[in-house]
């Protein structure tokens, strides 16, 4: 039987979603106005109970994301190893494309992990949050080069 969310739990989940996917997408996903999302965000900054609920929600969400991406990452690495084992001097273009696609998937997974760690830090220690933002920015810069 599904558990019923309290209004505070719902508001916390909305604030966390907004941090990850943005205000507009969160409003659409939850069926609320963008103004409601911004209002919840503002309340989370000043109301200790809601702020704690947001921190807990972010912690739970990032734990789940990190566990899921870890499993997917292991699967993708195994696929790359299998594909590389098939490569040789006369490897097909399709095989090389498959290896590159898997490598891109790993990059996307790593981006999700960095985002999850940044989100977790965002709602905990301010110094840790700043360090996570710097790491994320460095990662974006390196991918752009």
N, C-alpha and C positions, 0 to 999 in steps of 0.2 A: 504494500500500500504506500503510495507516495506521501512524503511528508509535506505538510502545508507550510508555506513560507510566511513569516510575519512581514509586516510592512517594512520594518527595519532591515530584515534580511534581503528583501526585494530591492530596497533602496541601495544597500551595500553592493549587491550584484550588479545593479545598473551603473553605479560609480566605477566599479572595476571594469565592466565592459567598455565604458566610455574611455577609460584610460588606455585600453587596448585597441579598440576599433573606431573610436571617435564618437562625438556627440550625435551626429546625424544618423549613423548606422545603428547606434545603440537605441535611439528613440524609435527607429523603425522596428528593430528587433523586439523591443519590449512593448510597443504600441502606446508610447507616451510621447509628449511633445519634447522638442529640444530644450524648451524652457524648464520642463520638469527635470530633465537630466542635469542641467546646470544648477538648478535649485538643490538637488540631492548632493551634487559635488560641493556646493557652498556649505550646506549643512554638515557634511562629513568633516569639513575643516574646522568647524566650531563646536560641534556636539560630540563630546567624548564617547558616548555609547555608540553612535553611528560610526564615528571614526574607528573605534575598535572593531565593529562589525565589518567595516570595509577592509581593515588590515587582515582580519581572519579570513574573509572571503578571498582576498588576493593571495594569501598564503595557501589556501586550499586549491585555488585555481592553478597557481604556478606549480604546486606539487603534482597535480594531475597532468599538466602540460609536460613537465619535465619527465615524468614517468612514461607518458605516451611517446614523446619524441625520442626518448632513449631506446624504446623497443623498435620504433620505425628506423632509427639511425642504424641499429645493429642489423636490421633486415637489409637496408640499402647497402651497407658495407659488405655484407655477404654476397649480395647481387653483383657488386663491383668486382669482388674477388673472383667470382665465378666467370664473369665476362672477361676479365683480364686473363684468366687461365686459358680462355679460348683464343685470345689474340696471338698473332704471330706475324711474320713478314707479309702474309697475304690476307690479313684481316679485312673483312668487308667494311664498307663505309657505315652500314647499318649497325654493325657491332661497335664501332668507334662512337657513333652517335648515341648508342645505348649507354656506353660508359660515361660519356659527357652528360647525358640526361641524369644519370644517377649522381654524378658529381654535383650537378646543379641542385638536385634534391637535397643532398647533404648540406649545401650552403643554406638552403631555405630552412632546414631543420635547425641549423646552428643559429640562424637569425631568430627563430622562434624561441630558442633557449636563452639567447641574450635578452630578448624582450621579456621573457618570463622572469629572469633574474632581475632585470631593471624594475619590473612591476613590483616584485617582492620587496626590493630595496626601497622603492618609492613610498611604501606604506610602513616602513620600519625606521631605520636609522638614516638621518639626513646625510651624514658623511658617506655612508654606504650607497645611498641613492645617487649622490654626485659622482662617485667612482663608477657606478654602473652606467650612468649617462655618458661619461667620458669613454668608457670601453665601447659602448654601443656606437657612439659617434666615430670613434677610431675604426671600428669594423665597417661602418658605412663608407668611410673615406677610402679604406683599403679596397673595398669591392668596386668603388668607382674608378680607381686607378687602373 
